[in-house]
Amino acid sequence: MSEQDILWIKAAAIRAVKTMAQTAVALIGTNAAGITGVDWVGVASGAILAGIVSLLTSVATGLPEVSADASH
């Protein structure tokens, strides 16, 4: 595996985790019943789905932070 591939995987993973965290915060915030009324399974499944979509988007469109001519 090339250094460029490793950089891409790291950048895509970081982006996916950030997307998952943002989605979880948004889904938790939509529950007005308080922390005990949060549908944690729903939050987790929504966050995981968002992470998968983020990875697929990275595959489809690329990552601007990892350009083809990056040299490290």
mmCIF file as Biopython writes it, N, C-alpha, C and O atoms, coordinates in Angstrom:
data_model
#
loop_
_atom_site.group_PDB
_atom_site.id
_atom_site.type_symbol
_atom_site.label_atom_id
_atom_site.label_alt_id
_atom_site.label_comp_id
_atom_site.label_asym_id
_atom_site.label_entity_id
_atom_site.label_seq_id
_atom_site.pdbx_PDB_ins_code
_atom_site.Cartn_x
_atom_site.Cartn_y
_atom_site.Cartn_z
_atom_site.occupancy
_atom_site.B_iso_or_equiv
_atom_site.auth_seq_id
_atom_site.auth_asym_id
_atom_site.pdbx_PDB_model_num
ATOM 1   N N  . MET A ? 1  ? 0.855   -1.163 0.000  1.0 0.0 1  A 1 
ATOM 2   C CA . MET A ? 1  ? 0.000   0.000  0.000  1.0 0.0 1  A 1 
ATOM 3   C C  . MET A ? 1  ? 0.910   1.238  0.000  1.0 0.0 1  A 1 
ATOM 4   O O  . MET A ? 1  ? 1.858   1.334  0.779  1.0 0.0 1  A 1 
ATOM 5   N N  . SER A ? 2  ? 0.599   2.156  -0.875 1.0 0.0 2  A 1 
ATOM 6   C CA . SER A ? 2  ? 1.443   3.343  -1.006 1.0 0.0 2  A 1 
ATOM 7   C C  . SER A ? 2  ? 1.169   4.351  0.110  1.0 0.0 2  A 1 
ATOM 8   O O  . SER A ? 2  ? 0.152   4.280  0.799  1.0 0.0 2  A 1 
ATOM 9   N N  . GLU A ? 3  ? 2.085   5.273  0.265  1.0 0.0 3  A 1 
ATOM 10  C CA . GLU A ? 3  ? 1.924   6.329  1.267  1.0 0.0 3  A 1 
ATOM 11  C C  . GLU A ? 3  ? 0.702   7.187  0.952  1.0 0.0 3  A 1 
ATOM 12  O O  . GLU A ? 3  ? 0.011   7.654  1.858  1.0 0.0 3  A 1 
ATOM 13  N N  . GLN A ? 4  ? 0.441   7.390  -0.338 1.0 0.0 4  A 1 
ATOM 14  C CA . GLN A ? 4  ? -0.730  8.171  -0.763 1.0 0.0 4  A 1 
ATOM 15  C C  . GLN A ? 4  ? -2.022  7.465  -0.342 1.0 0.0 4  A 1 
ATOM 16  O O  . GLN A ? 4  ? -2.972  8.111  0.103  1.0 0.0 4  A 1 
ATOM 17  N N  . ASP A ? 5  ? -2.050  6.142  -0.485 1.0 0.0 5  A 1 
ATOM 18  C CA . ASP A ? 5  ? -3.237  5.377  -0.070 1.0 0.0 5  A 1 
ATOM 19  C C  . ASP A ? 5  ? -3.465  5.494  1.435  1.0 0.0 5  A 1 
ATOM 20  O O  . ASP A ? 5  ? -4.599  5.657  1.884  1.0 0.0 5  A 1 
ATOM 21  N N  . ILE A ? 6  ? -2.395  5.412  2.203  1.0 0.0 6  A 1 
ATOM 22  C CA . ILE A ? 6  ? -2.498  5.518  3.661  1.0 0.0 6  A 1 
ATOM 23  C C  . ILE A ? 6  ? -3.004  6.893  4.060  1.0 0.0 6  A 1 
ATOM 24  O O  . ILE A ? 6  ? -3.852  7.011  4.945  1.0 0.0 6  A 1 
ATOM 25  N N  . LEU A ? 7  ? -2.491  7.933  3.413  1.0 0.0 7  A 1 
ATOM 26  C CA . LEU A ? 7  ? -2.968  9.293  3.693  1.0 0.0 7  A 1 
ATOM 27  C C  . LEU A ? 7  ? -4.450  9.432  3.373  1.0 0.0 7  A 1 
ATOM 28  O O  . LEU A ? 7  ? -5.195  10.062 4.123  1.0 0.0 7  A 1 
ATOM 29  N N  . TRP A ? 8  ? -4.880  8.842  2.255  1.0 0.0 8  A 1 
ATOM 30  C CA . TRP A ? 8  ? -6.284  8.926  1.864  1.0 0.0 8  A 1 
ATOM 31  C C  . TRP A ? 8  ? -7.168  8.220  2.885  1.0 0.0 8  A 1 
ATOM 32  O O  . TRP A ? 8  ? -8.205  8.752  3.282  1.0 0.0 8  A 1 
ATOM 33  N N  . ILE A ? 9  ? -6.765  7.025  3.312  1.0 0.0 9  A 1 
ATOM 34  C CA . ILE A ? 9  ? -7.554  6.261  4.283  1.0 0.0 9  A 1 
ATOM 35  C C  . ILE A ? 9  ? -7.675  7.024  5.598  1.0 0.0 9  A 1 
ATOM 36  O O  . ILE A ? 9  ? -8.754  7.085  6.187  1.0 0.0 9  A 1 
ATOM 37  N N  . LYS A ? 10 ? -6.569  7.603  6.056  1.0 0.0 10 A 1 
ATOM 38  C CA . LYS A ? 10 ? -6.604  8.376  7.302  1.0 0.0 10 A 1 
ATOM 39  C C  . LYS A ? 10 ? -7.523  9.580  7.174  1.0 0.0 10 A 1 
ATOM 40  O O  . LYS A ? 10 ? -8.328  9.844  8.067  1.0 0.0 10 A 1 
ATOM 41  N N  . ALA A ? 11 ? -7.408  10.313 6.068  1.0 0.0 11 A 1 
ATOM 42  C CA . ALA A ? 11 ? -8.240  11.511 5.869  1.0 0.0 11 A 1 
ATOM 43  C C  . ALA A ? 11 ? -9.712  11.134 5.759  1.0 0.0 11 A 1 
ATOM 44  O O  . ALA A ? 11 ? -10.568 11.816 6.321  1.0 0.0 11 A 1 
ATOM 45  N N  . ALA A ? 12 ? -10.016 10.052 5.040  1.0 0.0 12 A 1 
ATOM 46  C CA . ALA A ? 12 ? -11.407 9.621  4.895  1.0 0.0 12 A 1 
ATOM 47  C C  . ALA A ? 12 ? -11.980 9.161  6.236  1.0 0.0 12 A 1 
ATOM 48  O O  . ALA A ? 12 ? -13.142 9.426  6.544  1.0 0.0 12 A 1 
ATOM 49  N N  . ALA A ? 13 ? -11.166 8.476  7.027  1.0 0.0 13 A 1 
ATOM 50  C CA . ALA A ? 13 ? -11.623 8.015  8.345  1.0 0.0 13 A 1 
ATOM 51  C C  . ALA A ? 13 ? -11.881 9.190  9.282  1.0 0.0 13 A 1 
ATOM 52  O O  . ALA A ? 13 ? -12.882 9.209  9.998  1.0 0.0 13 A 1 
ATOM 53  N N  . ILE A ? 14 ? -10.987 10.160 9.277  1.0 0.0 14 A 1 
ATOM 54  C CA . ILE A ? 14 ? -11.173 11.349 10.119 1.0 0.0 14 A 1 
ATOM 55  C C  . ILE A ? 14 ? -12.446 12.087 9.716  1.0 0.0 14 A 1 
ATOM 56  O O  . ILE A ? 14 ? -13.229 12.504 10.570 1.0 0.0 14 A 1 
ATOM 57  N N  . ARG A ? 15 ? -12.643 12.242 8.419  1.0 0.0 15 A 1 
ATOM 58  C CA . ARG A ? 15 ? -13.839 12.925 7.936  1.0 0.0 15 A 1 
ATOM 59  C C  . ARG A ? 15 ? -15.099 12.156 8.329  1.0 0.0 15 A 1 
ATOM 60  O O  . ARG A ? 15 ? -16.089 12.766 8.732  1.0 0.0 15 A 1 
ATOM 61  N N  . ALA A ? 16 ? -15.077 10.832 8.219  1.0 0.0 16 A 1 
ATOM 62  C CA . ALA A ? 16 ? -16.239 10.015 8.562  1.0 0.0 16 A 1 
ATOM 63  C C  . ALA A ? 16 ? -16.553 10.097 10.055 1.0 0.0 16 A 1 
ATOM 64  O O  . ALA A ? 16 ? -17.718 10.198 10.440 1.0 0.0 16 A 1 
ATOM 65  N N  . VAL A ? 17 ? -15.516 10.055 10.896 1.0 0.0 17 A 1 
ATOM 66  C CA . VAL A ? 17 ? -15.741 10.137 12.347 1.0 0.0 17 A 1 
ATOM 67  C C  . VAL A ? 17 ? -16.312 11.498 12.725 1.0 0.0 17 A 1 
ATOM 68  O O  . VAL A ? 17 ? -17.206 11.581 13.568 1.0 0.0 17 A 1 
ATOM 69  N N  . LYS A ? 18 ? -15.808 12.560 12.113 1.0 0.0 18 A 1 
ATOM 70  C CA . LYS A ? 18 ? -16.348 13.896 12.388 1.0 0.0 18 A 1 
ATOM 71  C C  . LYS A ? 18 ? -17.811 13.982 11.956 1.0 0.0 18 A 1 
ATOM 72  O O  . LYS A ? 18 ? -18.636 14.560 12.664 1.0 0.0 18 A 1 
ATOM 73  N N  . THR A ? 19 ? -18.129 13.413 10.804 1.0 0.0 19 A 1 
ATOM 74  C CA . THR A ? 19 ? -19.506 13.411 10.323 1.0 0.0 19 A 1 
ATOM 75  C C  . THR A ? 19 ? -20.406 12.632 11.274 1.0 0.0 19 A 1 
ATOM 76  O O  . THR A ? 19 ? -21.528 13.051 11.562 1.0 0.0 19 A 1 
ATOM 77  N N  . MET A ? 20 ? -19.909 11.494 11.760 1.0 0.0 20 A 1 
ATOM 78  C CA . MET A ? 20 ? -20.689 10.693 12.707 1.0 0.0 20 A 1 
ATOM 79  C C  . MET A ? 20 ? -20.951 11.463 13.999 1.0 0.0 20 A 1 
ATOM 80  O O  . MET A ? 20 ? -22.060 11.424 14.534 1.0 0.0 20 A 1 
ATOM 81  N N  . ALA A ? 21 ? -19.934 12.162 14.501 1.0 0.0 21 A 1 
ATOM 82  C CA . ALA A ? 21 ? -20.105 12.939 15.731 1.0 0.0 21 A 1 
ATOM 83  C C  . ALA A ? 21 ? -21.113 14.067 15.537 1.0 0.0 21 A 1 
ATOM 84  O O  . ALA A ? 21 ? -21.964 14.298 16.395 1.0 0.0 21 A 1 
ATOM 85  N N  . GLN A ? 22 ? -21.019 14.759 14.421 1.0 0.0 22 A 1 
ATOM 86  C CA . GLN A ? 22 ? -21.956 15.849 14.148 1.0 0.0 22 A 1 
ATOM 87  C C  . GLN A ? 22 ? -23.388 15.331 14.025 1.0 0.0 22 A 1 
ATOM 88  O O  . GLN A ? 22 ? -24.330 15.962 14.505 1.0 0.0 22 A 1 
ATOM 89  N N  . THR A ? 23 ? -23.538 14.187 13.383 1.0 0.0 23 A 1 
ATOM 90  C CA . THR A ? 23 ? -24.864 13.588 13.235 1.0 0.0 23 A 1 
ATOM 91  C C  . THR A ? 23 ? -25.424 13.171 14.585 1.0 0.0 23 A 1 
ATOM 92  O O  . THR A ? 23 ? -26.600 13.401 14.869 1.0 0.0 23 A 1 
ATOM 93  N N  . ALA A ? 24 ? -24.589 12.559 15.421 1.0 0.0 24 A 1 
ATOM 94  C CA . ALA A ? 24 ? -25.041 12.129 16.755 1.0 0.0 24 A 1 
ATOM 95  C C  . ALA A ? 24 ? -25.491 13.331 17.581 1.0 0.0 24 A 1 
ATOM 96  O O  . ALA A ? 24 ? -26.527 13.274 18.244 1.0 0.0 24 A 1 
ATOM 97  N N  . VAL A ? 25 ? -24.723 14.413 17.544 1.0 0.0 25 A 1 
ATOM 98  C CA . VAL A ? 25 ? -25.100 15.614 18.296 1.0 0.0 25 A 1 
ATOM 99  C C  . VAL A ? 25 ? -26.434 16.149 17.793 1.0 0.0 25 A 1 
ATOM 100 O O  . VAL A ? 25 ? -27.287 16.544 18.588 1.0 0.0 25 A 1 
ATOM 101 N N  . ALA A ? 26 ? -26.617 16.164 16.486 1.0 0.0 26 A 1 
ATOM 102 C CA . ALA A ? 26 ? -27.878 16.658 15.927 1.0 0.0 26 A 1 
ATOM 103 C C  . ALA A ? 26 ? -29.052 15.768 16.324 1.0 0.0 26 A 1 
ATOM 104 O O  . ALA A ? 26 ? -30.126 16.264 16.665 1.0 0.0 26 A 1 
ATOM 105 N N  . LEU A ? 27 ? -28.847 14.460 16.278 1.0 0.0 27 A 1 
ATOM 106 C CA . LEU A ? 27 ? -29.940 13.551 16.630 1.0 0.0 27 A 1 
ATOM 107 C C  . LEU A ? 27 ? -30.256 13.595 18.117 1.0 0.0 27 A 1 
ATOM 108 O O  . LEU A ? 27 ? -31.422 13.495 18.501 1.0 0.0 27 A 1 
ATOM 109 N N  . ILE A ? 28 ? -29.246 13.744 18.956 1.0 0.0 28 A 1 
ATOM 110 C CA . ILE A ? 28 ? -29.483 13.867 20.402 1.0 0.0 28 A 1 
ATOM 111 C C  . ILE A ? 28 ? -30.243 15.164 20.682 1.0 0.0 28 A 1 
ATOM 112 O O  . ILE A ? 28 ? -31.141 15.200 21.523 1.0 0.0 28 A 1 
ATOM 113 N N  . GLY A ? 29 ? -29.874 16.217 19.974 1.0 0.0 29 A 1 
ATOM 114 C CA . GLY A ? 29 ? -30.504 17.516 20.175 1.0 0.0 29 A 1 
ATOM 115 C C  . GLY A ? 29 ? -31.959 17.559 19.773 1.0 0.0 29 A 1 
ATOM 116 O O  . GLY A ? 29 ? -32.699 18.427 20.237 1.0 0.0 29 A 1 
ATOM 117 N N  . THR A ? 30 ? -32.389 16.648 18.923 1.0 0.0 30 A 1 
ATOM 118 C CA . THR A ? 30 ? -33.789 16.655 18.492 1.0 0.0 30 A 1 
ATOM 119 C C  . THR A ? 30 ? -34.714 16.007 19.514 1.0 0.0 30 A 1 
ATOM 120 O O  . THR A ? 30 ? -35.936 16.094 19.389 1.0 0.0 30 A 1 
ATOM 121 N N  . ASN A ? 31 ? -34.142 15.360 20.519 1.0 0.0 31 A 1 
ATOM 122 C CA . ASN A ? 31 ? -34.950 14.736 21.569 1.0 0.0 31 A 1 
ATOM 123 C C  . ASN A ? 31 ? -35.173 15.740 22.698 1.0 0.0 31 A 1 
ATOM 124 O O  . ASN A ? 31 ? -34.247 16.070 23.438 1.0 0.0 31 A 1 
ATOM 125 N N  . ALA A ? 32 ? -36.393 16.217 22.821 1.0 0.0 32 A 1 
ATOM 126 C CA . ALA A ? 32 ? -36.704 17.241 23.822 1.0 0.0 32 A 1 
ATOM 127 C C  . ALA A ? 32 ? -36.975 16.646 25.198 1.0 0.0 32 A 1 
ATOM 128 O O  . ALA A ? 32 ? -37.113 17.386 26.172 1.0 0.0 32 A 1 
ATOM 129 N N  . ALA A ? 33 ? -37.053 15.315 25.292 1.0 0.0 33 A 1 
ATOM 130 C CA . ALA A ? 33 ? -37.419 14.673 26.555 1.0 0.0 33 A 1 
ATOM 131 C C  . ALA A ? 33 ? -36.257 14.597 27.542 1.0 0.0 33 A 1 
ATOM 132 O O  . ALA A ? 33 ? -36.449 14.150 28.673 1.0 0.0 33 A 1 
ATOM 133 N N  . GLY A ? 34 ? -35.082 15.012 27.154 1.0 0.0 34 A 1 
ATOM 134 C CA . GLY A ? 34 ? -33.930 14.933 28.039 1.0 0.0 34 A 1 
ATOM 135 C C  . GLY A ? 34 ? -33.075 13.720 27.734 1.0 0.0 34 A 1 
ATOM 136 O O  . GLY A ? 34 ? -33.415 12.918 26.864 1.0 0.0 34 A 1 
ATOM 137 N N  . ILE A ? 35 ? -31.980 13.584 28.437 1.0 0.0 35 A 1 
ATOM 138 C CA . ILE A ? 35 ? -30.997 12.543 28.149 1.0 0.0 35 A 1 
ATOM 139 C C  . ILE A ? 35 ? -31.563 11.141 28.356 1.0 0.0 35 A 1 
ATOM 140 O O  . ILE A ? 35 ? -31.142 10.204 27.678 1.0 0.0 35 A 1 
ATOM 141 N N  . THR A ? 36 ? -32.509 10.980 29.281 1.0 0.0 36 A 1 
ATOM 142 C CA . THR A ? 36 ? -33.075 9.649  29.511 1.0 0.0 36 A 1 
ATOM 143 C C  . THR A ? 36 ? -34.058 9.245  28.427 1.0 0.0 36 A 1 
ATOM 144 O O  . THR A ? 36 ? -34.369 8.062  28.286 1.0 0.0 36 A 1 
ATOM 145 N N  . GLY A ? 37 ? -34.548 10.200 27.666 1.0 0.0 37 A 1 
ATOM 146 C CA . GLY A ? 37 ? -35.501 9.898  26.604 1.0 0.0 37 A 1 
ATOM 147 C C  . GLY A ? 37 ? -34.863 9.742  25.238 1.0 0.0 37 A 1 
ATOM 148 O O  . GLY A ? 37 ? -35.568 9.614  24.237 1.0 0.0 37 A 1 
ATOM 149 N N  . VAL A ? 38 ? -33.534 9.750  25.183 1.0 0.0 38 A 1 
ATOM 150 C CA . VAL A ? 38 ? -32.844 9.655  23.900 1.0 0.0 38 A 1 
ATOM 151 C C  . VAL A ? 38 ? -32.919 8.218  23.382 1.0 0.0 38 A 1 
ATOM 152 O O  . VAL A ? 38 ? -32.660 7.264  24.116 1.0 0.0 38 A 1 
ATOM 153 N N  . ASP A ? 39 ? -33.270 8.086  22.140 1.0 0.0 39 A 1 
ATOM 154 C CA . ASP A ? 39 ? -33.269 6.774  21.481 1.0 0.0 39 A 1 
ATOM 155 C C  . ASP A ? 39 ? -31.842 6.493  21.023 1.0 0.0 39 A 1 
ATOM 156 O O  . ASP A ? 39 ? -31.457 6.841  19.906 1.0 0.0 39 A 1 
ATOM 157 N N  . TRP A ? 40 ? -31.056 5.856  21.905 1.0 0.0 40 A 1 
ATOM 158 C CA . TRP A ? 40 ? -29.634 5.658  21.646 1.0 0.0 40 A 1 
ATOM 159 C C  . TRP A ? 40 ? -29.385 4.740  20.462 1.0 0.0 40 A 1 
ATOM 160 O O  . TRP A ? 40 ? -28.401 4.913  19.743 1.0 0.0 40 A 1 
ATOM 161 N N  . VAL A ? 41 ? -30.258 3.771  20.252 1.0 0.0 41 A 1 
ATOM 162 C CA . VAL A ? 41 ? -30.111 2.891  19.087 1.0 0.0 41 A 1 
ATOM 163 C C  . VAL A ? 41 ? -30.311 3.695  17.809 1.0 0.0 41 A 1 
ATOM 164 O O  . VAL A ? 41 ? -29.585 3.517  16.831 1.0 0.0 41 A 1 
ATOM 165 N N  . GLY A ? 42 ? -31.293 4.571  17.827 1.0 0.0 42 A 1 
ATOM 166 C CA . GLY A ? 42 ? -31.532 5.437  16.671 1.0 0.0 42 A 1 
ATOM 167 C C  . GLY A ? 42 ? -30.388 6.390  16.420 1.0 0.0 42 A 1 
ATOM 168 O O  . GLY A ? 42 ? -30.001 6.612  15.272 1.0 0.0 42 A 1 
ATOM 169 N N  . VAL A ? 43 ? -29.837 6.960  17.490 1.0 0.0 43 A 1 
ATOM 170 C CA . VAL A ? 43 ? -28.695 7.868  17.355 1.0 0.0 43 A 1 
ATOM 171 C C  . VAL A ? 43 ? -27.501 7.113  16.781 1.0 0.0 43 A 1 
ATOM 172 O O  . VAL A ? 43 ? -26.838 7.594  15.863 1.0 0.0 43 A 1 
ATOM 173 N N  . ALA A ? 44 ? -27.229 5.925  17.327 1.0 0.0 44 A 1 
ATOM 174 C CA . ALA A ? 44 ? -26.086 5.135  16.859 1.0 0.0 44 A 1 
ATOM 175 C C  . ALA A ? 44 ? -26.253 4.716  15.402 1.0 0.0 44 A 1 
ATOM 176 O O  . ALA A ? 44 ? -25.312 4.813  14.614 1.0 0.0 44 A 1 
ATOM 177 N N  . SER A ? 45 ? -27.438 4.255  15.046 1.0 0.0 45 A 1 
ATOM 178 C CA . SER A ? 45 ? -27.642 3.814  13.666 1.0 0.0 45 A 1 
ATOM 179 C C  . SER A ? 45 ? -27.590 4.995  12.696 1.0 0.0 45 A 1 
ATOM 180 O O  . SER A ? 45 ? -27.072 4.863  11.587 1.0 0.0 45 A 1 
ATOM 181 N N  . GLY A ? 46 ? -28.113 6.124  13.101 1.0 0.0 46 A 1 
ATOM 182 C CA . GLY A ? 46 ? -28.028 7.314  12.250 1.0 0.0 46 A 1 
ATOM 183 C C  . GLY A ? 46 ? -26.590 7.779  12.069 1.0 0.0 46 A 1 
ATOM 184 O O  . GLY A ? 46 ? -26.191 8.169  10.972 1.0 0.0 46 A 1 
ATOM 185 N N  . ALA A ? 47 ? -25.810 7.736  13.149 1.0 0.0 47 A 1 
ATOM 186 C CA . ALA A ? 47 ? -24.413 8.149  13.072 1.0 0.0 47 A 1 
ATOM 187 C C  . ALA A ? 47 ? -23.598 7.185  12.211 1.0 0.0 47 A 1 
ATOM 188 O O  . ALA A ? 47 ? -22.755 7.611  11.421 1.0 0.0 47 A 1 
ATOM 189 N N  . ILE A ? 48 ? -23.851 5.898  12.366 1.0 0.0 48 A 1 
ATOM 190 C CA . ILE A ? 48 ? -23.130 4.909  11.549 1.0 0.0 48 A 1 
ATOM 191 C C  . ILE A ? 48 ? -23.477 5.071  10.075 1.0 0.0 48 A 1 
ATOM 192 O O  . ILE A ? 48 ? -22.597 5.011  9.216  1.0 0.0 48 A 1 
ATOM 193 N N  . LEU A ? 49 ? -24.745 5.274  9.783  1.0 0.0 49 A 1 
ATOM 194 C CA . LEU A ? 49 ? -25.157 5.494  8.397  1.0 0.0 49 A 1 
ATOM 195 C C  . LEU A ? 49 ? -24.490 6.737  7.825  1.0 0.0 49 A 1 
ATOM 196 O O  . LEU A ? 49 ? -24.046 6.731  6.677  1.0 0.0 49 A 1 
ATOM 197 N N  . ALA A ? 50 ? -24.416 7.798  8.614  1.0 0.0 50 A 1 
ATOM 198 C CA . ALA A ? 50 ? -23.755 9.024  8.155  1.0 0.0 50 A 1 
ATOM 199 C C  . ALA A ? 50 ? -22.277 8.767  7.871  1.0 0.0 50 A 1 
ATOM 200 O O  . ALA A ? 50 ? -21.728 9.304  6.909  1.0 0.0 50 A 1 
ATOM 201 N N  . GLY A ? 51 ? -21.630 7.950  8.703  1.0 0.0 51 A 1 
ATOM 202 C CA . GLY A ? 51 ? -20.227 7.613  8.468  1.0 0.0 51 A 1 
ATOM 203 C C  . GLY A ? 51 ? -20.041 6.838  7.177  1.0 0.0 51 A 1 
ATOM 204 O O  . GLY A ? 51 ? -19.095 7.089  6.431  1.0 0.0 51 A 1 
ATOM 205 N N  . ILE A ? 52 ? -20.938 5.898  6.908  1.0 0.0 52 A 1 
ATOM 206 C CA . ILE A ? 52 ? -20.860 5.122  5.667  1.0 0.0 52 A 1 
ATOM 207 C C  . ILE A ? 52 ? -21.065 6.021  4.454  1.0 0.0 52 A 1 
ATOM 208 O O  . ILE A ? 52 ? -20.347 5.910  3.461  1.0 0.0 52 A 1 
ATOM 209 N N  . VAL A ? 53 ? -22.050 6.913  4.542  1.0 0.0 53 A 1 
ATOM 210 C CA . VAL A ? 53 ? -22.299 7.847  3.439  1.0 0.0 53 A 1 
ATOM 211 C C  . VAL A ? 53 ? -21.082 8.751  3.229  1.0 0.0 53 A 1 
ATOM 212 O O  . VAL A ? 53 ? -20.724 9.054  2.091  1.0 0.0 53 A 1 
ATOM 213 N N  . SER A ? 54 ? -20.451 9.181  4.317  1.0 0.0 54 A 1 
ATOM 214 C CA . SER A ? 54 ? -19.257 10.010 4.207  1.0 0.0 54 A 1 
ATOM 215 C C  . SER A ? 54 ? -18.141 9.269  3.476  1.0 0.0 54 A 1 
ATOM 216 O O  . SER A ? 54 ? -17.485 9.839  2.605  1.0 0.0 54 A 1 
ATOM 217 N N  . LEU A ? 55 ? -17.921 7.999  3.827  1.0 0.0 55 A 1 
ATOM 218 C CA . LEU A ? 55 ? -16.886 7.211  3.146  1.0 0.0 55 A 1 
ATOM 219 C C  . LEU A ? 55 ? -17.206 7.022  1.672  1.0 0.0 55 A 1 
ATOM 220 O O  . LEU A ? 55 ? -16.322 7.137  0.823  1.0 0.0 55 A 1 
ATOM 221 N N  . LEU A ? 56 ? -18.466 6.733  1.362  1.0 0.0 56 A 1 
ATOM 222 C CA . LEU A ? 56 ? -18.860 6.567  -0.037 1.0 0.0 56 A 1 
ATOM 223 C C  . LEU A ? 56 ? -18.706 7.867  -0.816 1.0 0.0 56 A 1 
ATOM 224 O O  . LEU A ? 56 ? -18.307 7.852  -1.980 1.0 0.0 56 A 1 
ATOM 225 N N  . THR A ? 57 ? -19.020 8.989  -0.180 1.0 0.0 57 A 1 
ATOM 226 C CA . THR A ? 57 ? -18.840 10.289 -0.826 1.0 0.0 57 A 1 
ATOM 227 C C  . THR A ? 57 ? -17.370 10.559 -1.087 1.0 0.0 57 A 1 
ATOM 228 O O  . THR A ? 57 ? -17.013 11.105 -2.131 1.0 0.0 57 A 1 
ATOM 229 N N  . SER A ? 58 ? -16.512 10.180 -0.142 1.0 0.0 58 A 1 
ATOM 230 C CA . SER A ? 58 ? -15.073 10.360 -0.332 1.0 0.0 58 A 1 
ATOM 231 C C  . SER A ? 58 ? -14.568 9.523  -1.501 1.0 0.0 58 A 1 
ATOM 232 O O  . SER A ? 58 ? -13.706 9.969  -2.259 1.0 0.0 58 A 1 
ATOM 233 N N  . VAL A ? 59 ? -15.099 8.313  -1.649 1.0 0.0 59 A 1 
ATOM 234 C CA . VAL A ? 59 ? -14.709 7.459  -2.775 1.0 0.0 59 A 1 
ATOM 235 C C  . VAL A ? 59 ? -15.182 8.075  -4.087 1.0 0.0 59 A 1 
ATOM 236 O O  . VAL A ? 59 ? -14.449 8.087  -5.077 1.0 0.0 59 A 1 
ATOM 237 N N  . ALA A ? 60 ? -16.403 8.584  -4.088 1.0 0.0 60 A 1 
ATOM 238 C CA . ALA A ? 60 ? -16.996 9.108  -5.316 1.0 0.0 60 A 1 
ATOM 239 C C  . ALA A ? 60 ? -16.393 10.433 -5.753 1.0 0.0 60 A 1 
ATOM 240 O O  . ALA A ? 60 ? -16.173 10.657 -6.943 1.0 0.0 60 A 1 
ATOM 241 N N  . THR A ? 61 ? -16.125 11.309 -4.797 1.0 0.0 61 A 1 
ATOM 242 C CA . THR A ? 61 ? -15.699 12.668 -5.160 1.0 0.0 61 A 1 
ATOM 243 C C  . THR A ? 61 ? -14.253 12.975 -4.818 1.0 0.0 61 A 1 
ATOM 244 O O  . THR A ? 61 ? -13.720 13.994 -5.260 1.0 0.0 61 A 1 
ATOM 245 N N  . GLY A ? 62 ? -13.612 12.123 -4.047 1.0 0.0 62 A 1 
ATOM 246 C CA . GLY A ? 62 ? -12.238 12.392 -3.641 1.0 0.0 62 A 1 
ATOM 247 C C  . GLY A ? 62 ? -12.182 13.257 -2.403 1.0 0.0 62 A 1 
ATOM 248 O O  . GLY A ? 62 ? -13.205 13.693 -1.874 1.0 0.0 62 A 1 
ATOM 249 N N  . LEU A ? 63 ? -10.966 13.493 -1.956 1.0 0.0 63 A 1 
ATOM 250 C CA . LEU A ? 63 ? -10.750 14.301 -0.760 1.0 0.0 63 A 1 
ATOM 251 C C  . LEU A ? 63 ? -9.831  15.473 -1.116 1.0 0.0 63 A 1 
ATOM 252 O O  . LEU A ? 63 ? -8.697  15.260 -1.546 1.0 0.0 63 A 1 
ATOM 253 N N  . PRO A ? 64 ? -10.306 16.696 -0.942 1.0 0.0 64 A 1 
ATOM 254 C CA . PRO A ? 64 ? -9.469  17.838 -1.294 1.0 0.0 64 A 1 
ATOM 255 C C  . PRO A ? 64 ? -8.204  17.930 -0.440 1.0 0.0 64 A 1 
ATOM 256 O O  . PRO A ? 64 ? -7.196  18.479 -0.884 1.0 0.0 64 A 1 
ATOM 257 N N  . GLU A ? 65 ? -8.252  17.391 0.793  1.0 0.0 65 A 1 
ATOM 258 C CA . GLU A ? 65 ? -7.081  17.475 1.651  1.0 0.0 65 A 1 
ATOM 259 C C  . GLU A ? 65 ? -5.994  16.478 1.266  1.0 0.0 65 A 1 
ATOM 260 O O  . GLU A ? 65 ? -4.877  16.558 1.778  1.0 0.0 65 A 1 
ATOM 261 N N  . VAL A ? 66 ? -6.300  15.549 0.380  1.0 0.0 66 A 1 
ATOM 262 C CA . VAL A ? 66 ? -5.304  14.597 -0.116 1.0 0.0 66 A 1 
ATOM 263 C C  . VAL A ? 66 ? -5.297  14.709 -1.638 1.0 0.0 66 A 1 
ATOM 264 O O  . VAL A ? 66 ? -6.082  14.051 -2.321 1.0 0.0 66 A 1 
ATOM 265 N N  . SER A ? 67 ? -4.423  15.532 -2.151 1.0 0.0 67 A 1 
ATOM 266 C CA . SER A ? 67 ? -4.362  15.716 -3.592 1.0 0.0 67 A 1 
ATOM 267 C C  . SER A ? 67 ? -3.483  14.636 -4.218 1.0 0.0 67 A 1 
ATOM 268 O O  . SER A ? 67 ? -2.687  13.992 -3.534 1.0 0.0 67 A 1 
ATOM 269 N N  . ALA A ? 68 ? -3.637  14.453 -5.505 1.0 0.0 68 A 1 
ATOM 270 C CA . ALA A ? 68 ? -2.900  13.405 -6.208 1.0 0.0 68 A 1 
ATOM 271 C C  . ALA A ? 68 ? -1.393  13.669 -6.235 1.0 0.0 68 A 1 
ATOM 272 O O  . ALA A ? 68 ? -0.601  12.739 -6.390 1.0 0.0 68 A 1 
ATOM 273 N N  . ASP A ? 69 ? -1.001  14.931 -6.086 1.0 0.0 69 A 1 
ATOM 274 C CA . ASP A ? 69 ? 0.419   15.253 -6.142 1.0 0.0 69 A 1 
ATOM 275 C C  . ASP A ? 69 ? 1.005   15.567 -4.764 1.0 0.0 69 A 1 
ATOM 276 O O  . ASP A ? 69 ? 2.056   16.201 -4.670 1.0 0.0 69 A 1 
ATOM 277 N N  . ALA A ? 70 ? 0.341   15.135 -3.709 1.0 0.0 70 A 1 
ATOM 278 C CA . ALA A ? 70 ? 0.845   15.389 -2.362 1.0 0.0 70 A 1 
ATOM 279 C C  . ALA A ? 70 ? 2.131   14.614 -2.131 1.0 0.0 70 A 1 
ATOM 280 O O  . ALA A ? 70 ? 2.235   13.436 -2.473 1.0 0.0 70 A 1 
ATOM 281 N N  . SER A ? 71 ? 3.090   15.282 -1.556 1.0 0.0 71 A 1 
ATOM 282 C CA . SER A ? 71 ? 4.357   14.603 -1.260 1.0 0.0 71 A 1 
ATOM 283 C C  . SER A ? 71 ? 4.697   14.816 0.193  1.0 0.0 71 A 1 
ATOM 284 O O  . SER A ? 71 ? 4.834   15.950 0.652  1.0 0.0 71 A 1 
ATOM 285 N N  . HIS A ? 72 ? 4.833   13.709 0.922  1.0 0.0 72 A 1 
ATOM 286 C CA . HIS A ? 72 ? 5.173   13.755 2.337  1.0 0.0 72 A 1 
ATOM 287 C C  . HIS A ? 72 ? 6.295   12.816 2.614  1.0 0.0 72 A 1 
ATOM 288 O O  . HIS A ? 72 ? 6.737   12.702 3.758  1.0 0.0 72 A 1 
#
